[in-house]
Amino acid sequence: MSATSIWPRLWPRLPQSATRLTRLLGVAAVVGIFAGLAAVALEAGLIFGSDHLVGQFTDLGEAKVLSFRPALLLLPTLGGLASGLLVHWLCPRAKGQGTDLLVRAFHRQGGVLELRGPAVKATAAVGVISCGGSAGPEGPIAALGAAIGSAIARVLGLTPRERRLLLVAGCGAGVGAIFRCPLGGALFAASVLYSDPDFETEAIVPAFVASVVGYSIYMSFHGFGEYMLPGASQLVFSSPRELIPCLLLGPMCALFCFLFRWCMRFVEHVVVPTLPLPTWLVPALGGLATGIVACAVPQVMDGRYAFVRNAMSGHLLGGFAVWSWWEWAALFAAVALAKCVATGCTLGSGASGGILGPIVFLGGVVGACVGALVEAIGPGWFTDNPENLRQALIPLGMAGVLAAGMRAPLAALVMVIEMTGSYGLIVPLMLVCASSYVLGRRWGLNDEQVRSVAESPAHAGDAVVHLLESWRVRDLLRRGGEEVVAPATTLRELVQRVKPGTQPVFAVVDDGRVAGLVSVPDIQRIMDLPGISEAVIAADLMTDDFVTVSPDDDVYSVLTRMARDNHIVMPVVSYDERPAFLGMLTRADVYAAVRQRMEDMRDHLLLDHKALAVIEHEEQLHQLVMGVAPPQTNNIQRLLVPIQAVGKSLREADFRREFGVQVIAIEQPDGSIICPPDPDLPLQTNHRLVAVVSQQSA
């Protein structure tokens, strides 16, 4: 038997979870292909633009400062202007940086991220960076990869849940490719959604697949085996004394994370709203401000980490051998501060670009600054190899600022290890990432993050979804019964079987196999024709175009198909030996089962947490009010028993005539509600009256 004949038989017998995961991983691989190609195109444009624009006027890897050139003012201004015009013309509603767009789309937009906005902003970002703007390509490729995942999911008609997972997978593929860190990219995409150390666990495997594919495609163009920082792969942690400078580096990373955020938000929320300029012109003004900063510290225009690489390799230090370590520390501190200001001017003004690149650059410079300070204060105090320690602090700083800025400590650690090859520094990396995250997470740069999975709107129905996924169709299967008929059943018999107030769907079963379905609308179309009730049988009415489900399918996937095809029931068929009809699964049965389970869970909740009984009483009151009150619920009030009514019953007090209110319930001291109220119950001062108060009485 050929494989082509085996597969159609095997596929229906696979568990639904397996088929769904197989399909999802296959689509994730496709997402990885397109995200990898997008990263290749973005990097090619960036290399070409940087070499032919800002690279023609200055060497951004040098230590020179105070280099005034007209081009340093003009280029960032033109880049900001081009970005503002491009976004204004093609996608004026596209707001936010790359990771902001991703997180917002995941939590609040059902995984929908339109492809046009990220594509236009990624193109504009190439122009901004090539002209010396202080931005990075990593944020735009994160949003573009996420938009690719969302677009492919929408084209294939996948569910919102699957769309969210592919959104994350696309981001992981883009980041994993452009940063050359497949594992780190996947972990970053799954963790950047939350400010607490939490992960979107369902998205990790699809993100792995997409990231591996995207990284492989990207590296096939750029070559394997090359790391961002030369020599970092040779560095190792060799002494506990080396952790002492790391204790200083963690707080320094948190401090610069705060400065970075302050500069971004100050420009974005304080300066920009006061400018009497059209929105498309503001990025040009931000570019001019960046150019002014670059005239003092040209290194802020470095979008490809040349300055950090040279600091790592020693090439930077060799050109200024007469400088003291204090002077080097001052230079690195000045570059770090200027980078914060320049990035705030560029991105805070609305120019296209990402913050991931500037964060990594900033972290490397902060690490170099701490390394210079250690050399200046006490060379040899903390290690027997001062040069290796100074070099090691550069990738450690990258990880520290990234961990605090993105609130993703584990992803930051893995990303920097893969980017730099610094596997021997895992111990100090753990210390720096943990300390900088704890101290700096308050000033994280992604305001769209929620704290944890529990607070995400995307997970609002997780309890019910997981419950439905744990059930199998066989658990709720309605076997046999009055809704199963033979092909020869007459129309009259079908009509007689329809119970008042119901709309059943009859399964026409022939020799143990379901041959078709007959619905009430099918019956209604011909039942009024004279003499037809005996002449027409079920075989004439039924439709043979229907979808069956297996008893091993999970209930959630079946409900998804019901919603997609607008079915209220589905026939259940076993494929053990030959297709055999087992029964029907109805929406009503699923609803009844879910409601019963929720009632049971509520009872257990109140049993274990008695303090929540107060909320339970309020919910009873709310349900009571909703059942009897008009839409103006402000007319329903909880009243104290009037002094003149204490000791009397409702009948004796005559509340409607004396007080102008209609009592609909009595709340007793223990919180229980008597509804309808007992008209002869003596009222006490500790009773509360739930009453409808008329407008005149109010």
KAFEN-V690995 format. One record per pair of residues at least 4 apart in sequence whose ideal C-beta (glycine too) atoms are under 8 Angstrom apart, sorted by the first residue. I is the first residue (numbers start at 1). J is the second residue. Records with the same first field share a line. If there is no record, write none. Layout:
I=J  J
This chain:
1=5  6
2=6
3=7
4=8
5=9
6=10
7=11
8=12
9=13
10=14
11=19
12=550  575
13=550  575
14=18  19
15=19  552
16=20  550  552  553  554  557
17=21  469  554
18=22
19=23
20=24  557
21=25  205
22=26
23=27
24=28  162  165  166  206
25=29  205  206  209
26=30
27=31  152  153  156  158  162  166
28=32  149  165  166  169  206  207  209  210  213
29=33  209  210  213
30=34  152
31=35  145  148  149  152  166  169  170  173  210
32=36  169  173  209  210  211  212  213  214  217
33=37  213  214  217
34=38  148  152
35=39  141  144  145  148  149  170  173  174  177  210  214
36=40  173  177  213  214  215  216  217  218
37=41  217
38=42  122  141  144  145  148  174
39=43  141  145  173  174  177  178  214  218
40=44  177  217  218  221  222
41=45
42=46  122  125  126  137  140  141  144  178
43=47  137  178  218  222
44=48
45=49  123  126  130
46=50  126  129  130  137  303  304
47=51
48=52  130
49=53  126  127  129  130  131
50=54  55  129  130  303  304
51=55  56
52=56  130
53=75  130  131  132
54=58  60  75  130  131  132  301
55=60
56=71
57=69  71  72  75
58=67  69  71  72  298  301
59=64  306
60=298  299  301  302  304  306  307
61=302  306  307  309  310  315  316
62=298  307  310  316  319
63=316  319  320  331
64=298
65=296  297  298  331  334
66=295  296
67=72  295  298
68=72  295
69=73  295
70=74
71=75
72=76  132  291  294  295  298  301
73=77  288  291  292  294  295
74=78  291
75=79  131  132  287  291
76=80  128  131  132  133  287  288  290  291  294  301  346
77=81  284  285  287  288  291
78=82  131  284  287
79=83  127  128  129  130  131  132  133  287  351
80=84  128  131  133  283  284  285  286  287  288  290  346  349  351
81=85  280  281  283  284  287
82=86  124  127  128  131
83=87  124  125  127  128  133  283  350  351  352  353
84=88  279  280  281  282  283  284  350  351
85=89  280
86=90  120  123  124  127  352
87=91  92  94  120  121  124  280  350  352
88=92  278  279  280
90=116  120
91=116  117  120  121
92=279
93=117
94=101  116  117  118  120  121
96=100  101  104  448
97=101  139  143  347  353  354  355
98=102  118  121  138  139  140  141  142  143  144  354  356
99=103  139  142  143  192  354  355  356  406  446  448
100=104  446  447  448
101=105  113  117  118  143  146  147
102=106  113  142  143  146  167  168  171  189  192  193
103=107  192  193  446  448  449
104=108  109  448
105=109  111  112  113  146  150  167
106=111  164  167  168  193  200  456  458
107=193  448  450  456  457  458
108=457
109=113
110=160  163  164  458
111=150  153  160  161  163  164  165  166  167  458
112=150  154  163
113=117  118  143  146  147  150  167
114=118  147  150  151
115=119  144  147  148  150  151
116=120
117=121  143  147
118=122  140  143  144  146  147
119=123  144  147
120=124
121=125  140  143  352
122=126  137  140  141  143  144  352
123=127
124=128  351  352
125=129  135  137  139  140  352  353  354
126=130  137
127=131  352
128=133  135  283  287  346  351  352  353
129=133  135  136  137  303  353
130=303
131=287
132=290  291  294  301
133=287  290  301  303  346  351  353
134=290  300  301  303  339  342  343  345  346  347  353  358
135=139  303  343  346  347  351  352  353  354  355  357  358
136=303  353  354  355  356  357  358  359  360  361
137=141  178  303  353  354  357
138=142  175  178  179  354  356  357  360
139=143  353  354  355  356  357
140=144  352  353  354
141=145  174  175  177  178  354
142=146  171  174  175  189  354  356
143=147  171  174
144=148  174
145=149  170  171  172  173  174  175  210  214
146=150  167  168  170  171  174  189
147=151  170
148=152  170  174
149=153  163  166  167  168  169  170  171  173  210
150=154  163  166  167  170
151=155
152=156  166
153=158  162  163  166  167
154=158  163
157=564
158=162  163  166
159=163  560
160=164
161=165  465
162=166
163=167
164=168  203  458
165=169  200  202  203  206
166=170  206  210
167=171
168=172  189  190  193  200  203  206  207
169=173  189  203  206  207  209  210  211
170=174  210
171=175  185  188  189  192  207
172=176  185  186  187  188  189  190  207  208  210  211  214
173=177  185  207  210  211  213  214  215
174=178  185  214
175=179  181  184  185  188  189  211  356  415
176=180  181  182  183  184  185  186  211  212  214  215
177=182  185  211  214  215  217  218  219
178=218
179=184  185  356  415  418  419
180=215  218  219  226  227  228  418  419
181=185  215  414  415  417  418  419
182=186  208  211  212  214  215  418
183=187  208  211  414  418
184=188  411  412  414  415  416  417  418  419
185=189  207  211  214  215  415
186=190  204  207  208  210  211
187=191  199  204  207  408  410  411  414  415
188=192  406  408  411  412  415
189=203  207  211
190=199  200  201  203  204  207  411
191=197  198  199  200  408  410  411
192=406  407  408  411  446  449
193=198  200  449  450  456
194=198  199  200  407  449  450  451  452  453  456
195=407  441  444  446  449  450  451
196=407  451  452
197=409  410  437
198=451  452  453
199=204
200=204  453
203=207
204=208
205=209
206=210
207=211
208=212
209=213
210=214
211=215
212=216
213=217
214=218
215=219
216=220
217=221
218=222
219=223  224
222=226
227=232  233  419  420  421
228=232  305  309  419  420
229=308  309  312  364  394  395  419  420  421  422
230=309  312  313
231=235  312  313  391
232=312  391  392  394  395  420  421  422
233=420  421  422  423  424
234=424
235=388  391  392  395  422  424  425
236=388  424  425
237=242  392  424  425  426  427  428
238=242  383  384  385
239=382  383  384
241=381  382  383
242=246  382  383  389  392  428
243=247  427  428  431
244=248  382
245=249  370  371  374  382  389  393
246=250  393  396  428  431  432  435
247=251  431  435
248=252  370  373
249=253  366  367  370  393  396  397  400  432  436
250=254  400  431  432  434  435  436  439
251=255  435  436  439
252=256  366  369  370  397  400
253=257  363  366  397  400  401  403  404  432  436  440
254=258  400  404  435  436  439  440  443
255=259  440
256=260  336  340  362  363  366  401
257=261  401  404  405  436  440  443  444  445
258=262  440  443
259=263  337  340
260=264  339  340  343  344  358  359  362  401  405  445
261=265  405  443  444  445
262=266  340  443
263=267  340  341  343  344  345  348
264=268  343  344  347  348  355  445
265=269  270  348
266=270  271  344  348
267=271  272  286  344  345  348  349
268=272  344  348  349
269=273
270=274
271=275  348  349
272=282  348  349  350
275=282  285
277=281  282  285
278=282
279=350
281=285
282=286  349  350
283=287  346  349  350  351  352
284=288
285=289  349
286=290  345  346  347  348  349  350  351
287=291  345  346  349  351
288=292
289=293  342  345  349
290=294  300  301  342  345  346
291=295
292=296
293=297  300  338  341  342  345
294=298  300  301  342
296=338
297=334  335  338  342
299=307  335  338  339
300=335  338  339  341  342  343
301=342
302=306  307  308  361
303=357
305=309  360  361  364
306=310
307=311  316  335  361  365
308=312  361  364  365  368  394
309=313
310=315  316
311=316  317  332  364  365  368  394
312=364  368  391  394
314=318  387
315=319
316=320
317=321  323  328
323=327  328  331
324=328  376
325=329  372  373  375  376
326=330  372  376
327=331
328=332  368  372  375  376
329=333  369  372  373  376
330=334
331=335
332=336  365  366  368  369  372
333=337  369
334=338
335=339  365
336=340  362  365  366  369
337=341
338=342
339=343  358  361  362  365
340=344  362
341=345
342=346
343=347  348  355  358  362
344=348
345=349
346=351  353
347=351  353  355  358
353=357
354=358
355=359  405  445
356=360  402  406
357=361
358=362
359=363  401  402  405  406  445
360=364  398  401  402  419
361=365
362=366  401
363=367  397  398  399  400  401  402
364=368  394  395  397  398
365=369  397
366=370  397  400  401
367=371  393  394  395  396  397  398  400
368=372  390  393  394  397
369=373
370=374  393  397
371=375  389  390  391  392  393  394
372=376  390
373=377
374=378  379  381  382  386  389  390  393
375=379  386  390
377=381
378=382
379=386
380=384  386
382=389
383=388  389
385=389
386=390
387=391
388=392
389=393
390=394
392=396  422  425  428
393=397
394=398
395=399  416  419  420  422  425  429
396=400  425  428  429  432
397=401  432
398=402  416  419  420
399=403  412  413  415  416  429  432  433
400=404  412  432  433  435  436
401=405  436
402=406  408  412  415  416
403=407  408  409  412  413  432  433  434  436  437  440
404=436  437  439  440  441  443  444
405=440  444  445
406=411  412  444  445  446
407=437  441  444  446  449
408=412
409=413  433  434  436  437
410=414  433
411=415
412=416  433
413=417  426  429  430  433
414=418
415=419
416=420  422  429
417=421  422  423  425  426  429
422=429
425=429
426=430
427=431
428=432
429=433
430=434
431=435
432=436
433=437
434=438
435=439
436=440
437=441
440=444
444=449
450=455  456  457
451=455
452=456
453=459  462
454=459
456=460
461=465
462=466
463=467
464=468  594  598
465=469  556
466=470
467=471  594  597
468=554  555  556  559  590  594
469=554  555  556  557
470=554
471=475  476  554  555  593
472=551  552  553  554  555
473=477  549  550  551  552  553  554  555  558  572  585
474=551  552  572  582
475=555  593
476=555  585  589  590  593
477=551  572  582  583  584  585
478=483  583  584  585  586  589
479=582  583
480=484  583
481=583
482=497  504
483=497  504  505  506  507  584
484=506  507  509  581  583  584
485=489  493  494  497  506  507  508  509  518  538
486=508  509  510  538
487=508  510  515  537  538  539  542
488=537  538  539
489=493  494  506  508  537  538
490=494  533  534  536  537  538
491=495  523  526  527  532  533  534  535  536  537  541
492=496  533  534
493=497
494=498  506  518  523  538  541
495=523  527  533
497=504  506
498=502  504  520  523
499=504
503=519  520  568
504=520
505=517  518  519  520  568  569  584
506=517  518  519  538
507=514  517  571  581  584
508=514  515  516  517  518  538  539  542
509=513  514  515  581
510=515
512=580  581
513=578  579  580  581
514=546  548  571  573  579  581
515=539  542  544
516=538  539  542  543  544  546
517=542  543  546  569  571
518=522  523  538  541  542  543
519=523
520=524
521=525
522=541  542  543
523=527  541
526=532  536  541
527=532  533
531=535
532=536
536=540  541
537=541
538=542
546=571
547=561  565  567  570
548=570  571  572  573  579
549=553  558  561  570  571  572  573  585
550=572  573  574  575
551=572  574  582
553=557  558
554=558
555=559  585  590
556=560
557=561
558=562  570  585
559=563  587  590
560=564
561=565  567  570
562=566  567  568  570  587
568=586  587  588
569=584  585  586  587
570=584  585
571=581  583  584
572=581  582  583  584  585
573=579  580  581  582
574=579  580  582
575=579
576=580
585=589  590
586=590
587=591
588=592
589=593
590=594
591=595
592=596
593=597
594=598
595=599
596=600
597=601
598=602
599=603
600=604
601=605
602=606  616
603=607
604=608
605=609  612
606=610  612  613  616
612=616
613=617  671
614=618  671
615=619
616=620
617=621  667  671  672  673
618=622
619=623
620=624  673
621=625  638  665  667  673  690
622=626
623=627
624=628  664  665  673  675  690
625=629  633  636  690
626=633
628=664  692
629=633  635  636  692
630=635
635=692  693  694  695  698
636=690  691  692  693
637=690  691  693
638=667  688  689  690  691
639=661  688  689  690  691  693
640=685  688  689
641=645  646  683  684  685  687  688  689
642=646  653  659
644=653
645=653  655  683
646=683  684  685
647=682  683  684
648=652  653  682  683
649=653  678  679  680  681  682  683
650=655  663  677  678  679  680  681  683
651=679  680
653=658  659  683
654=658
655=659  661  662  663  689  691
656=660  661  662
659=697
660=693  694  696  697
661=689  691  692  693  694  697
662=691  692
663=677  689  690  691
664=675  676  677  690  691  692
665=673  674  675  676  677  689  690
666=673  674  675  677  678  681  683  687  688  689  690
667=671  672  673  674  687  688  689  690
668=672  673  674  687
669=686  687
673=690
674=678  681
675=690
677=681
683=687  689
693=697  698
694=698
